């Protein structure tokens, strides 16, 4: 896929995932050749924090770190559970230590799925965990309509890979929130409908690597972000260059600190 002149920002990815341990240099080099100028790298739990900070130091100005605690803890469905305030005991001191080097707090949010948060107490604890993780907010894709109700008053909000109804998403547009679109849009009717309704000024680009790629069960990579841009251009009937230019400007509005962290 040929790169275009404008520069791209992958505003949500997980390159600290074990999936990239054996070939990360190659993955990032391919992203650069695809005109990606920066990766916003997010965490899901405190066990990833140090690795992400090391990657941000190693790939200075290209890997931009976000630290946060996801509303769902545990990897496999069997051990998944709702986040608790105890999960912040380790996380918050590390976030505080690195706060001047962070682009934002993420990946955080609310997940009130009955399987995860089946009681009012669990829902309230999730709210408290979210409240205690301040600054710019990168919300979890599992949240549907809940963040639209709970994020009021937040300065900058990104709803990544939003999988709720387009009509609900328009509430977020009115509130000034941004929505990031992954390469899985080419196989997702829901995201295709979403992009048709969202104004371009509310859209950012992401890969959510290694998840949400153009093919199911195939590792996604940051270079695939151009797939999102090309599909949005097709849906909107505009050029890929315009999509990239506007979505990159949206990302700079979402993350004002980004312009200072990028190489001059």
Beta strands, then each sheet from edge to edge (+ up, - down):
strand 1: 8-13
strand 2: 36-41
strand 3: 63-67
strand 4: 72-73
strand 5: 81-82
strand 6: 104-108
strand 7: 137-139
strand 8: 157-160
strand 9: 178-181
strand 10: 203-205
sheet 1: 1+ 2+ 3+ 6+ 7+ 8+ 9+ 10+
sheet 2: 4+ 5-
end
